[in-house]
Amino acid sequence: MELSEKDLQTRTRILDVATEMFNRHGFNRVTMNEIAEKLGMSKKTLYRFFSGKEELTVAVVMYYRAKFDACIMPIVQEQTDDFTDKLMRIGSVVSTLMGNVPVCFINDLEKYMPNFLREHTEWKRNKISESLGSILREGIQSGAFRSHLSVELITMMYLTLAENLFRPEVFAQISVTPSQLYIAVMRVFFEGIMTDAGREQFRYKILSDAEKLFKSEMLLPW
């Protein structure tokens, strides 16, 4: 049944409050009664929108996905020749959104809704891969990025970094924001850790031995 404008506003308010409470305590420790009290509404009204806490939890994650899309897609679809800027901006958004999901919420999903967590993780991987891959391919076609880059390899490397670095427990140990960490990582990821002289020396040293092996399996990633 299609919701009225008023009902849509109420549903959004429920999701905002539930997200705040789940992020603070995890969803397992929060009751529907506590959510209703926080909202200043009756449990009957709350249950009119969501049949139970599991359905509400799924809706909260879908709400997160909608925000994720709303932040990412305008950057991907933007018409520009500055593809490096697009990569930096999309990565900053991704790292912030991933880093802001509290450990307690993820732990509860892992313990009580593991199948849904796996599905959500796969959705997130696909969304990031599609977005990053689109920008890389556009950059290659425009001449901004090297034509022999392996988009699949770069995307896999980026996902590995994102999934292991941009986690709430990591930010609990370091005094930088997700965006600051992303900028530092991307400077290494895209610029490399060597100077021009060091990079030339490195290429000369390994190219003769590595070229045949890499060319037989994939395009050289440099």
Secondary structure, DSSP 4 states (H G I P E B T S, - for coil): -PPPHHHHHHHHHHHHHHHHHHHHH-STT--HHHHHHHHTS-HHHHHHH-SSHHHHHHHHHHHHHHHHHHHHHHHHH---S-HHHHHHHHHHHHHHHHHTS-HHHHHHHHHH-HHHHHHHHHHHHHHHHHHHHHHHHHHHHHTSS-TT--HHHHHHHHHHHHHHHSSHHHHTTSSS-HHHHHHHHHIIIII-SS-HHHHHHHHHHHHHHHHHHHHHHS----
